[in-house]
Amino acid sequence: MELESKYELVLNEAAGSRTIKTLDPAASPFKLVVDPVMRQRLRQALFDLIDHHDGSLANYFTEGKLSLDSYKEYIELFARSLRETMESREGVAYLLKASGVDVPLDEINLQPEWRWR
């Protein structure tokens, strides 16, 4: 199934620059602007979290504390470890703090609603 694009990048010949041309006049690509610095901090925090979980699992295995039968099982345990961290207030607080947002643990919503428009 091919998705229909609402926008296309076009060359503005007069200015010599690229602009976004809206295919749907009612649509706007600028309804929400997310701070690129915050996004980079979040991305780095996720990479650090992944590296930490990977390193911890590898250490448990090399120390003989964890038994693994396959790469499949390792990936399943890795995913479980990340999921359990992200389902906790502490895990979300880590991402918030790394992104520059300081929120008390009791104010973290673990079940935010999707508000599609």
Secondary structure, 3 states (H helix, E strand, C coil): CCCCCCEEEEEECCCCEEEEEECCCCCCCCCCCCCHHHHHHHHHHHHHHHHHHHHHHHHHHHCCCCCCCCHHHHHHHHHHHHHHHHCCHHHHHHHHHHCCCCCCHHHCCCCCCCCCC
